[in-house]
Amino acid sequence: MNSSANIFRVATLAIAMCLGSAAGVAKAAVIFNVSGLFSNGASMSGTMAIDTTAGVVDAWNIILSSPISEVFTSIIFQASFPVSGIYFVSNNFSPDRLDLLIDSSSLVGYSGGLLNSTTHLANGTFFSSWVDLDTGVAANLVNGQLTRAITAVPEPASLALLGLGLAGLGFSRRKQE
């Protein structure tokens, strides 16, 4: 077997591996920036990862600050309430409880928007809140929103470039013979 045939086979294999790995990549969660202000003056910031294909919140990292100092990283409960037109996410039970109500009955295809608050009651009844379960002190969300985070576009895969280079080398060798 000559060397150009080997190069051609290696190049073909590399391209097939690139295409196969690209096809098998699952869609990653979309990152949203979370911001808001509570009735006790506490500000909220952080991120929420939403799988917009499956319609679920994968993770959140939300910080409440001044006068509260709390970080929320675990999600205990989440559910869609289509009748009310909201999606409910909560850490449910910890020293502090954070309930965020997203103004959307489904997160499939979600692109950002307002959180239910005292100034934005989409359904007229429920709004986002924070409760200190030890003392019973609570605060309601006055305003809040989720905005899609800007993410960098990744460079082409190194394996794809290698495959194309080997394919070009294989074709040039083949043409010389």
Residue pairs with C-beta under 8 A, 6 or more apart in sequence:
2 177
3 173
4 170
4 173
4 174
4 177
7 166
7 169
7 170
7 173
8 167
8 170
8 171
8 173
8 174
10 166
10 170
11 163
11 166
11 167
11 168
11 169
11 170
12 167
14 159
14 162
14 163
14 166
14 167
15 160
15 163
15 164
15 167
17 159
17 163
18 157
18 159
18 160
18 163
21 157
21 159
22 157
22 160
27 51
27 53
29 49
29 50
29 51
29 52
29 58
29 59
30 49
30 50
30 51
30 52
30 110
30 148
31 47
31 48
31 49
31 148
31 149
31 151
32 47
32 48
32 49
32 50
32 112
32 146
32 147
32 148
32 149
33 45
33 46
33 47
33 146
33 147
33 148
33 149
34 44
34 45
34 46
34 47
34 48
34 60
34 62
34 100
34 144
34 145
34 146
35 43
35 44
35 45
35 144
35 145
35 147
36 43
36 44
36 115
36 117
36 128
36 141
36 142
36 143
36 144
36 145
37 43
37 44
37 141
37 142
37 143
37 144
38 44
38 64
38 68
38 130
38 139
38 140
38 141
38 142
39 118
39 139
39 140
39 141
39 142
40 67
40 68
40 137
40 139
41 66
41 67
42 64
42 65
42 66
42 67
42 68
42 130
42 139
43 64
43 65
43 66
44 62
44 63
44 64
44 141
44 144
45 62
45 63
45 65
46 60
46 61
46 62
46 63
46 72
47 60
47 61
47 62
47 149
48 57
48 59
48 60
48 61
48 62
48 89
48 146
49 57
49 58
49 59
49 60
50 56
50 57
50 58
50 107
50 110
51 57
51 58
51 107
52 107
52 108
52 109
52 110
52 111
53 108
54 108
55 80
55 106
55 107
55 108
55 110
56 78
56 107
57 75
57 78
57 89
57 107
59 73
59 75
60 72
60 73
60 75
60 89
61 71
61 72
61 73
62 71
62 72
62 73
62 98
62 100
63 70
63 71
63 72
64 70
64 71
64 72
64 96
64 98
64 130
68 96
68 130
68 132
68 139
70 95
70 96
70 98
70 130
72 91
72 94
72 96
72 98
74 91
74 94
75 89
75 90
75 91
76 90
76 91
76 92
76 93
77 88
77 89
77 90
77 92
78 87
78 88
78 89
78 90
79 87
79 88
80 86
80 87
80 88
80 105
80 106
80 107
81 87
81 88
81 105
82 105
82 106
84 105
84 123
84 125
84 126
85 103
85 104
85 105
85 122
85 123
86 101
86 102
86 103
86 104
86 105
86 116
86 122
86 123
86 126
87 101
87 102
87 104
87 105
87 106
87 107
88 99
88 100
88 101
88 102
89 99
89 100
89 101
89 102
90 97
90 98
90 99
90 100
91 97
91 98
93 133
94 133
95 132
95 133
95 134
96 130
96 131
96 132
96 133
97 130
97 131
97 133
98 129
98 130
99 128
99 129
99 130
100 115
100 128
100 141
100 144
101 115
101 116
101 126
101 127
101 128
102 110
102 113
102 115
102 116
102 146
103 113
103 114
103 115
103 116
103 120
103 122
104 110
104 113
111 148
112 145
112 146
112 147
112 148
113 145
113 146
114 120
114 122
114 143
114 144
114 145
114 146
115 128
115 141
115 143
115 144
115 145
115 146
116 122
116 123
116 126
116 127
116 128
116 141
117 127
117 128
117 140
117 141
117 142
117 143
117 144
118 127
118 140
118 141
118 142
119 142
119 143
120 143
121 127
127 140
127 141
128 140
128 141
128 144
129 138
129 139
129 140
129 141
130 138
130 139
130 141
131 137
131 138
132 138
